[in-house]
Amino acid sequence: MMLGKTKKVIEAQENEIKLNLSNNYKDTAYEEYLRYVDLINSYRSQGKISERDYEKLSMKADEYKRRFKGYIKY
């Protein structure tokens, strides 16, 4: 289970990705996506999110990654 502050930080990062995608700023959205992935990995290693929450967030990250397919070279 995520604590309130942790959840707000993650949600804010997700909102940045969504906002940039909706405005068609793919470069910026991709940078925000990379920050999002780093953030959830960092929170996982620090024990701020559970494995269950990490799995859910990883699934969201995979969805974002699919949206960038063909645009960004991995």
C-alpha positions as CSV (number, residue, x, y, z in Angstrom):
1,M,0.0,0.0,0.0
2,M,1.3,3.4,-0.9
3,L,1.3,6.3,1.5
4,G,-0.4,9.5,0.6
5,K,2.7,11.5,-0.3
6,T,4.2,8.7,-2.3
7,K,0.9,8.2,-4.2
8,K,0.6,12.0,-4.9
9,V,4.1,12.1,-6.3
10,I,3.5,9.1,-8.6
11,E,0.1,10.5,-9.7
12,A,1.7,13.9,-10.5
13,Q,4.3,12.2,-12.7
14,E,1.6,10.2,-14.5
15,N,-0.3,13.4,-15.1
16,E,2.8,15.0,-16.6
17,I,3.0,12.1,-19.1
18,K,-0.6,12.3,-20.0
19,L,-0.6,16.1,-20.4
20,N,2.4,16.0,-22.7
21,L,0.9,13.2,-24.7
22,S,-2.4,15.0,-25.1
23,N,-0.5,18.1,-26.3
24,N,1.5,16.0,-28.7
25,Y,4.8,16.8,-27.0
26,K,6.2,13.3,-27.5
27,D,9.8,14.2,-26.6
28,T,8.8,15.7,-23.3
29,A,6.3,13.0,-22.6
30,Y,9.1,10.4,-23.2
31,E,11.4,12.2,-20.8
32,E,8.6,12.2,-18.2
33,Y,8.0,8.5,-18.8
34,L,11.7,7.8,-18.1
35,R,11.4,9.8,-14.9
36,Y,8.3,7.8,-14.0
37,V,10.1,4.5,-14.5
38,D,13.1,5.8,-12.4
39,L,10.7,7.0,-9.7
40,I,8.8,3.7,-9.3
41,N,12.0,1.7,-9.3
42,S,13.5,4.0,-6.7
43,Y,10.4,3.8,-4.5
44,R,10.4,0.1,-4.8
45,S,14.0,-0.2,-3.7
46,Q,13.4,2.2,-0.8
47,G,10.4,0.1,0.3
48,K,7.9,3.0,-0.2
49,I,5.7,0.9,-2.4
50,S,4.7,-2.8,-2.1
51,E,5.4,-5.4,-4.7
52,R,1.7,-5.4,-5.6
53,D,1.7,-1.7,-6.2
54,Y,4.9,-2.0,-8.1
55,E,3.4,-4.6,-10.4
56,K,0.4,-2.3,-11.1
57,L,2.6,0.7,-11.8
58,S,4.9,-1.4,-14.0
59,M,1.9,-2.4,-16.1
60,K,1.0,1.3,-16.5
61,A,4.7,2.0,-17.5
62,D,4.4,-0.8,-20.1
63,E,1.3,0.8,-21.5
64,Y,3.1,4.2,-21.9
65,K,6.1,2.4,-23.5
66,R,3.8,0.9,-26.1
67,R,2.5,4.4,-26.9
68,F,6.0,5.4,-27.7
69,K,6.7,2.4,-29.9
70,G,7.9,3.5,-33.4
71,Y,8.6,7.0,-32.1
72,I,11.5,6.5,-29.7
73,K,14.3,4.0,-30.3
74,Y,15.0,1.9,-27.3
